[in-house]
Amino acid sequence: MPAWLFVLFGAGFVLYTDDYVIAGILPEIATDLGVSEGQAGQLITAFSLTVAVAAPVSAIAFARLPRRRLFAGGLLVFVAANAAASFATSFPLLLGLRIVAALAAASVTPALFAFAAQHAPPDRSGRYLAVVSLGVTGSIAAGVPIGTWISGTVGWQATFATMAAAGAVVLVAMLAVLPRDEGGSTPPPLAEQFATLRSRPVALGLAANWALMTGSMMLYTYLAPYLAATTSAGLDARTLTFALSGIAGAVGIWLGGSAADRWGADRALVVGIGAVAACMIALWLLWLARPMPFPLVLVVATAWAGFAFWNTPVIQARLFALAGPVAPQALALNTSGTHLGVAAGGALGGTLLGTLGIGALPLAAAVAALLSLALIARADSTSDTL
C-alpha cells in the first residue's frame, strides 16, 4: 500500500483523537476554568454538532478545491485552533476554539475517505477505506488514553498543544507524499449534486447508517450498567470488555473492507448488519436469563463490536460507488449521520434506561439494526429519486 494512505490514516487518527480526547480531560478543564463538568461537557456537544452540520456544507462549498489545498488549509486551521486552545483562560474562549477545530475537522475528515477510495485500485477500495477507518479505533484505543495521560501529567493545556504538534506533523507528511495528480472529475453542477444525494439508494443508505449508529450507541453508551446488571461484572471485567471491543473493532474494520472488495458492498453490509442484529438479540436473551457468566457475555459483546466496525468501511464503499462524482459529498453526509447517530443513541438510550430499564436497550438496538437492514433492501429495490 502507498505511503500516502498511511498518512491519511495518521490524519484520521489525529482528527478523531481531538474529537474524543475531551472526555478524558473534562474534570481538569472544569476545575481550571471554573465551570461544572456538565458545562464542560458542552465542549463535546459543540464539536459533534458542528461537524454534523458543517461536514456536508464544506463538502459542497469546497468541491472544486484541489484536495491538497483542502487538506493543507483545514489542517492549518486545526493546528492554529488547538495551539490557541492550549493558552485559553476562559471557558467561552475554549468553546469557540473547539468550534473552529470542529469546522476544520468537518472539512477534512470526509475528504480523507473519499480521497482514499478515489485513488484505490478498483478491487481494493474497501481495504483502502479500512486503513483510514482504523484511525477511528486507533484514536479510541491509543489516542484518547495518551491525551488523558498527558493531561494528568502536565496539564490539559499540554494535551491541546500535543494535538497541534501532531496536526503539524501530519500536514508536513501529507504535503510530502500526497499524490499531486488527484484524478477524479470536476464536480457536477449544484442541482445535479443535490439530485444524486436525494436519489433513493444514496438517501436511504445514509438513513440506514444513521439507524445503525443510533442503535449501536443506545447500548454502547450504557454498556457498563448492562454488564453490571447481567453479569455482576466489576471494574476489571468492564475494562477488559472495552479493551477487547477496541481490538475487535480494529479487526472488524479490516475484515469488513476486505469483504466489500471480495463480495461486493451490498452482500458484505447484509452480513455485517445482520450479525449486529443477531448479537443484540443474544445480549437481550442473556439479560433475560441473568445472571449469566461473564465470559459468555464478553464473547457476544466482542463479536458485536467487531461487526459494528465491520460496517464502517462497507457503508463508505457502498456510498462511494453509488454517488459517483458526488461521493465526497455523500461521505460528508455520512459523517453527519454518524455524529447525529451518536447523539441520538445516547439520548434515546438514556430515556429507555430511565423508563423501561437496561434490558430494553439491546432489544431496541436490534430493532434499529433491522430497520437499517430494511432501508438497505429498500434502497436496492429502486433508484427513483426521493
C-alpha positions in Angstrom: 0.0 0.0 0.0 1.3 3.5 -0.8 2.8 5.7 1.9 0.2 8.4 1.4 -2.5 6.0 2.6 -0.9 5.7 5.9 -0.6 9.5 6.1 -4.4 9.6 5.7 -4.6 7.1 8.5 -2.5 9.4 10.6 -4.7 12.4 9.8 -7.8 10.4 10.7 -6.1 9.3 14.0 -5.3 12.9 14.9 -8.7 14.4 14.0 -10.7 11.7 15.8 -8.4 11.8 18.8 -9.0 15.6 19.0 -12.8 14.9 19.0 -12.8 12.2 21.6 -10.0 13.2 24.0 -12.1 15.9 25.7 -14.0 13.1 27.5 -10.8 12.1 29.3 -9.8 15.6 30.4 -13.1 17.2 31.4 -12.5 17.2 35.1 -9.3 19.2 34.8 -10.8 21.7 32.3 -13.8 22.2 34.5 -11.7 22.8 37.6 -9.2 25.2 35.9 -11.9 27.3 34.1 -14.3 27.4 37.0 -17.3 25.6 35.4 -19.1 22.4 36.2 -18.3 19.1 34.5 -21.7 19.3 32.9 -20.9 22.7 31.4 -17.5 21.4 30.3 -19.3 18.6 28.5 -20.7 21.2 26.1 -17.2 21.2 24.5 -18.0 17.6 23.2 -21.6 18.5 22.2 -20.5 21.7 20.4 -17.8 19.8 18.5 -20.1 17.0 17.4 -22.9 19.2 16.3 -20.5 21.5 14.4 -19.1 18.5 12.5 -22.6 17.2 11.8 -23.8 20.5 10.3 -20.6 21.7 8.7 -19.4 18.4 7.0 -21.9 18.4 4.1 -21.8 22.2 3.7 -18.0 22.1 3.5 -18.1 19.2 1.0 -20.3 21.2 -1.4 -18.6 24.5 -0.8 -15.1 23.1 -1.4 -16.0 20.5 -4.0 -13.8 22.2 -6.7 -10.9 22.9 -4.4 -7.9 20.6 -5.0 -7.6 18.1 -2.2 -4.0 19.1 -1.3 -5.2 22.6 -0.8 -8.2 21.5 1.2 -6.1 19.3 3.5 -3.5 21.9 3.9 -5.9 24.7 4.7 -8.0 22.5 7.0 -5.0 21.2 8.9 -3.5 24.7 9.3 -6.8 25.9 10.9 -6.8 22.7 13.1 -3.3 23.3 14.3 -3.9 27.0 15.0 -7.2 26.3 16.9 -5.5 23.6 19.1 -2.4 25.8 19.7 -4.6 28.7 20.8 -6.7 26.3 23.0 -3.5 25.5 24.9 -3.5 29.1 26.1 -7.2 29.5 26.7 -8.0 31.1 30.1 -11.8 31.2 29.9 -14.5 28.6 29.0 -16.2 30.7 26.3 -12.9 31.2 24.5 -12.1 27.5 24.7 -15.6 26.7 23.5 -15.1 29.0 20.5 -11.8 27.4 19.6 -13.3 23.9 19.8 -15.9 25.0 17.3 -13.1 26.3 15.0 -11.3 23.0 15.3 -14.5 21.2 14.5 -15.0 23.3 11.4 -11.5 22.2 10.2 -12.2 18.6 11.0 -15.6 18.7 9.2 -13.9 19.9 6.0 -11.0 17.4 6.1 -12.3 14.2 7.6 -14.9 13.1 4.9 -12.4 14.1 2.2 -9.8 11.7 3.6 -12.1 8.7 2.9 -13.1 10.0 -0.5 -9.5 10.6 -1.5 -8.5 7.0 -0.4 -11.4 5.4 -2.4 -10.7 7.6 -5.5 -7.0 6.6 -5.6 -7.5 2.9 -4.7 -7.2 0.2 -7.3 -10.7 -0.9 -8.4 -10.6 -4.1 -6.3 -9.1 -2.6 -3.2 -11.3 0.4 -2.4 -12.8 -1.3 0.7 -9.3 -2.1 2.1 -8.1 1.5 1.4 -11.1 2.8 3.2 -10.5 0.4 6.1 -7.0 1.7 6.6 -8.3 5.3 7.0 -11.1 4.0 9.2 -8.6 2.4 11.5 -7.7 5.9 12.6 -11.1 5.9 14.4 -10.4 2.8 16.5 -6.8 3.9 16.9 -7.8 7.2 18.4 -10.1 5.4 20.9 -7.6 2.7 21.8 -4.4 4.8 21.9 -5.0 8.5 21.2 -7.5 9.2 24.0 -5.6 7.4 26.7 -2.3 9.1 25.7 -4.1 12.5 25.7 -5.6 11.8 29.1 -2.2 10.8 30.5 -0.6 14.0 29.1 -3.3 16.0 30.8 -2.9 14.2 34.1 0.9 14.5 34.0 1.5 18.0 32.6 -2.0 19.6 32.4 -4.9 19.8 29.9 -3.2 22.6 28.1 -0.4 20.3 27.1 -3.0 17.9 25.5 -4.1 20.6 23.1 -0.5 21.6 22.4 0.2 18.0 21.6 -2.7 17.8 19.2 -1.5 21.0 17.5 2.0 19.4 17.1 0.5 16.1 15.8 -1.6 18.0 13.3 1.5 19.9 12.1 3.4 16.6 11.6 0.5 15.2 9.6 0.4 18.3 7.5 4.1 18.2 6.6 3.9 14.5 5.8 0.8 15.0 3.7 2.4 17.7 1.6 5.4 15.5 1.1 3.8 12.3 -0.1 0.2 13.0 -1.2 -0.2 12.5 -5.0 -0.3 15.7 -7.0 -2.3 14.1 -9.8 -5.6 13.8 -7.9 -7.5 12.1 -10.7 -11.3 12.2 -10.5 -13.5 14.6 -12.3 -14.9 18.1 -11.9 -18.0 18.0 -9.6 -21.3 18.4 -11.5 -23.5 21.5 -11.1 -25.0 22.0 -7.7 -28.5 20.9 -8.9 -27.1 17.6 -10.1 -25.3 17.1 -6.8 -28.5 17.5 -4.8 -30.3 15.2 -7.2 -27.8 12.5 -6.7 -27.8 12.9 -2.9 -31.6 12.7 -2.9 -31.7 9.6 -5.0 -33.2 6.7 -3.2 -30.1 4.5 -3.0 -28.0 7.2 -1.5 -30.6 8.8 0.7 -31.8 5.5 2.2 -28.2 4.3 2.5 -27.5 7.4 4.6 -30.6 6.8 6.7 -29.5 3.2 7.2 -26.2 4.3 8.6 -27.9 6.7 11.0 -30.3 4.0 12.2 -27.4 1.5 12.7 -25.3 4.1 14.6 -28.2 5.2 16.8 -29.0 1.6 17.8 -25.3 0.7 18.5 -24.8 3.8 20.6 -28.0 3.1 22.6 -26.3 0.2 24.2 -22.6 1.1 23.9 -23.2 4.3 25.9 -24.7 2.3 28.7 -22.7 -0.9 28.3 -21.1 -0.7 31.8 -24.5 -0.7 33.6 -25.7 -3.5 31.2 -22.7 -5.6 32.2 -23.2 -4.9 35.9 -26.9 -5.9 35.7 -26.3 -9.0 33.5 -23.1 -10.5 35.0 -22.4 -8.5 38.2 -19.1 -7.6 36.5 -16.7 -5.5 38.4 -14.5 -2.7 37.2 -11.7 -5.0 35.9 -14.3 -7.0 33.9 -15.7 -3.9 32.3 -12.2 -2.6 31.5 -11.5 -5.9 29.7 -14.7 -5.7 27.8 -14.0 -2.2 26.4 -10.4 -3.2 25.6 -11.4 -6.3 23.7 -14.1 -4.3 21.9 -11.5 -1.9 20.7 -9.3 -4.7 19.4 -12.3 -6.4 17.8 -13.2 -3.1 16.2 -9.9 -2.8 14.5 -10.0 -6.4 13.2 -13.6 -5.8 12.1 -12.8 -2.7 10.1 -10.1 -4.6 8.1 -12.2 -7.7 7.5 -15.2 -5.5 6.5 -13.2 -3.6 4.0 -11.7 -6.8 2.6 -15.2 -8.4 2.4 -16.5 -5.3 0.5 -13.8 -5.8 -2.1 -14.3 -9.6 -2.4 -18.1 -10.0 -2.1 -19.3 -6.5 -3.0 -20.5 -3.9 -0.6 -24.2 -4.9 -0.6 -23.5 -8.5 0.4 -20.9 -7.5 3.0 -23.3 -5.0 4.5 -26.1 -7.5 4.8 -23.7 -9.9 6.7 -22.4 -7.1 8.9 -25.8 -5.6 9.9 -27.4 -9.0 10.2 -24.6 -10.0 12.6 -25.1 -6.8 14.7 -28.8 -7.6 15.0 -28.1 -11.2 16.0 -25.6 -10.0 18.7 -28.1 -7.5 20.0 -30.8 -10.2 20.3 -28.3 -12.5 22.0 -27.4 -9.8 24.5 -31.1 -9.3 25.2 -31.7 -13.0 25.8 -28.7 -13.1 28.1 -30.2 -10.3 30.1 -33.5 -12.1 30.4 -31.6 -15.2 31.7 -29.4 -13.2 34.1 -27.2 -13.6 36.0 -25.0 -15.0 33.2 -21.3 -16.0 33.2 -19.2 -13.0 32.3 -17.1 -14.9 29.7 -20.2 -15.7 27.7 -21.4 -12.1 27.7 -17.9 -11.0 26.8 -17.8 -13.2 23.7 -21.1 -11.8 22.4 -20.2 -8.2 23.2 -16.8 -8.6 21.5 -18.4 -10.1 18.4 -20.9 -7.2 18.3 -18.0 -4.6 18.4 -16.2 -6.4 15.6 -19.3 -6.5 13.3 -20.3 -2.9 14.2 -16.9 -1.6 13.0 -17.0 -4.1 10.1 -19.8 -2.0 8.6 -17.8 1.3 8.7 -15.7 0.8 5.5 -18.5 -1.2 3.8 -21.0 1.6 4.1 -18.5 4.1 2.8 -17.5 1.8 -0.1 -21.2 1.4 -1.0 -21.9 5.2 -0.9 -18.7 5.9 -2.9 -19.9 3.5 -5.6 -23.5 4.8 -5.6 -22.7 8.6 -5.6 -20.1 8.6 -8.3 -18.7 12.2 -8.8 -20.7 13.3 -5.7 -19.1 10.7 -3.5 -17.2 13.2 -1.3 -20.5 15.0 -0.5 -22.2 11.7 0.2 -19.4 10.6 2.6 -19.7 14.0 4.3 -23.4 13.4 4.9 -22.5 10.0 6.2 -20.1 11.7 8.7 -23.0 13.9 9.8 -25.3 10.9 10.2 -22.7 9.2 12.3 -22.3 12.1 14.7 -26.1 12.6 14.9 -26.5 8.9 15.5 -24.1 9.0 18.4 -26.0 11.9 19.9 -29.4 10.3 19.3 -28.3 6.9 20.5 -27.1 8.3 23.8 -30.3 10.4 24.3 -32.7 7.6 23.4 -30.7 5.1 25.4 -30.9 7.3 28.4 -34.7 7.7 28.0 -35.2 3.9 27.7 -32.9 3.2 30.6 -35.0 5.6 32.8 -38.4 4.3 31.7 -38.1 0.6 30.7 -34.8 -0.4 32.3 -31.4 -1.6 31.0 -32.9 -4.7 29.4 -34.7 -2.6 26.8 -31.5 -1.3 25.3 -30.2 -4.4 23.4 -33.7 -5.1 22.1 -34.2 -1.5 20.9 -30.7 -1.7 19.3 -31.7 -4.9 17.5 -34.8 -3.2 16.1 -32.7 -0.3 14.9 -30.3 -2.7 13.1 -33.2 -4.5 11.5 -34.6 -1.1 10.4 -31.2 -0.3 8.9 -31.3 -3.6 7.0 -34.8 -2.9 5.7 -33.6 0.6 4.5 -30.7 -1.0 2.6 -33.1 -3.5 1.0 -35.5 -0.7 0.0 -32.6 1.3 -1.4 -31.5 -1.6 -3.6 -35.0 -2.2 -4.9 -35.3 1.0 -6.9 -33.2 4.1 -8.0 -36.0 6.6 -8.0 -35.4 10.0 -6.5 -37.0 10.7 -3.2 
